[in-house]
Amino acid sequence: MRKVIWVLMPLMLIVLSGLALGSTGYMKKPREDKDDFAYHLETILPSISEEEWDLAKKQLDATREAWWIVESRLQLSCQSDELREVATALARLEGTILAKDNKAAIAAWVGVLEQWDQIGR
């Protein structure tokens, strides 16, 4: 019986690891409105385009809150570098919004979107 357990344990760990790594797409999906990162990110672009900086900042704050929720789900299925890159891209976006730099904000927004899309690929 002990031999069977010693043989099955590594196999079970491999299977569980594979399931965790393959679940990134599922983990990115929102569970409720407040953790819908992609939706919140999409709401920022029109505000940037219209130079509604206060609204863009509020929308960025909601996007960051969604990110914190999603990030905690993704920690087991993603590389930490991917998660840090999204956080860094969000910080860049915040800087451009605070600077009220329309062109840089759009470029930073695209950077966040690209980082988000790269997670799990």
C-alpha positions as CSV (number, residue, x, y, z in Angstrom):
1,M,0.0,0.0,0.0
2,R,2.8,2.4,0.8
3,K,4.4,1.8,-2.5
4,V,1.2,2.7,-4.3
5,I,1.0,6.0,-2.3
6,W,4.6,6.9,-3.2
7,V,3.9,6.3,-6.9
8,L,0.6,8.1,-6.9
9,M,1.7,11.2,-5.0
10,P,4.0,12.6,-7.6
11,L,1.5,11.8,-10.3
12,M,-1.2,13.7,-8.4
13,L,1.1,16.7,-7.9
14,I,1.8,16.8,-11.6
15,V,-1.9,16.6,-12.5
16,L,-2.8,19.3,-9.9
17,S,0.0,21.6,-11.2
18,G,-1.2,21.2,-14.8
19,L,-4.8,22.1,-13.8
20,A,-3.6,25.2,-11.9
21,L,-1.5,26.3,-14.8
22,G,-4.2,25.7,-17.4
23,S,-6.8,27.6,-15.4
24,T,-5.6,31.1,-16.3
25,G,-8.4,31.9,-18.8
26,Y,-11.0,30.8,-16.2
27,M,-9.3,32.8,-13.5
28,K,-9.3,36.0,-15.6
29,K,-13.1,35.9,-16.0
30,P,-15.1,38.1,-13.7
31,R,-17.2,36.7,-10.9
32,E,-19.1,40.0,-10.3
33,D,-19.2,43.6,-11.6
34,K,-16.5,44.9,-9.3
35,D,-13.8,42.4,-10.5
36,D,-14.4,42.8,-14.2
37,F,-11.0,44.2,-15.0
38,A,-11.4,44.3,-18.8
39,Y,-14.7,46.2,-18.5
40,H,-13.3,48.7,-16.1
41,L,-10.2,49.2,-18.3
42,E,-12.4,49.8,-21.3
43,T,-14.3,52.6,-19.5
44,I,-11.1,54.7,-19.1
45,L,-10.4,55.2,-22.8
46,P,-13.4,57.5,-23.7
47,S,-12.6,59.6,-20.6
48,I,-9.0,60.0,-21.7
49,S,-10.1,60.9,-25.3
50,E,-12.5,63.5,-24.0
51,E,-9.9,64.7,-21.5
52,E,-12.2,64.1,-18.6
53,W,-9.3,63.6,-16.2
54,D,-11.2,63.4,-12.9
55,L,-13.5,60.8,-14.3
56,A,-10.6,58.9,-15.9
57,K,-8.9,58.8,-12.4
58,K,-12.1,57.4,-10.8
59,Q,-12.4,54.8,-13.5
60,L,-8.7,53.9,-13.0
61,D,-9.3,53.5,-9.3
62,A,-12.1,51.1,-10.0
63,T,-9.9,49.3,-12.5
64,R,-7.2,48.9,-9.9
65,E,-9.7,47.5,-7.4
66,A,-10.7,44.9,-10.0
67,W,-7.1,44.2,-10.6
68,W,-6.4,43.5,-6.9
69,I,-9.2,41.0,-6.9
70,V,-8.2,39.2,-10.1
71,E,-4.5,39.3,-9.2
72,S,-5.1,37.2,-6.1
73,R,-6.9,34.6,-8.2
74,L,-4.2,34.5,-10.8
75,Q,-1.3,34.1,-8.5
76,L,-1.3,30.3,-8.6
77,S,-1.7,30.1,-12.4
78,C,0.6,32.8,-13.7
79,Q,4.1,33.9,-13.5
80,S,4.7,36.7,-11.0
81,D,6.4,38.8,-13.7
82,E,3.2,38.9,-15.8
83,L,1.3,40.2,-12.7
84,R,3.9,42.8,-11.9
85,E,3.9,44.0,-15.5
86,V,0.2,44.7,-15.3
87,A,0.6,46.6,-12.0
88,T,3.5,48.6,-13.5
89,A,1.4,49.4,-16.6
90,L,-1.4,50.6,-14.4
91,A,1.0,52.9,-12.5
92,R,2.2,54.3,-15.8
93,L,-1.4,55.0,-16.8
94,E,-2.0,56.7,-13.5
95,G,1.0,59.0,-14.1
96,T,-0.2,60.0,-17.5
97,I,-3.7,60.7,-16.3
98,L,-2.4,62.8,-13.4
99,A,-0.2,64.7,-15.9
100,K,-3.2,65.1,-18.1
101,D,-1.2,64.0,-21.1
102,N,-3.7,62.8,-23.7
103,K,-1.4,61.0,-26.1
104,A,0.8,59.4,-23.4
105,A,-2.4,58.3,-21.5
106,I,-3.7,56.6,-24.6
107,A,-0.3,54.9,-25.2
108,A,-0.2,53.8,-21.5
109,W,-3.8,52.5,-21.7
110,V,-2.8,50.4,-24.7
111,G,0.1,49.1,-22.7
112,V,-2.2,47.9,-19.9
113,L,-4.5,46.3,-22.4
114,E,-1.6,44.4,-24.0
115,Q,-0.2,43.2,-20.6
116,W,-3.7,42.0,-19.7
117,D,-4.0,40.1,-23.0
118,Q,-0.6,38.5,-22.6
119,I,-1.5,36.9,-19.3
120,G,-2.0,33.2,-19.8
121,R,-0.7,33.0,-23.4
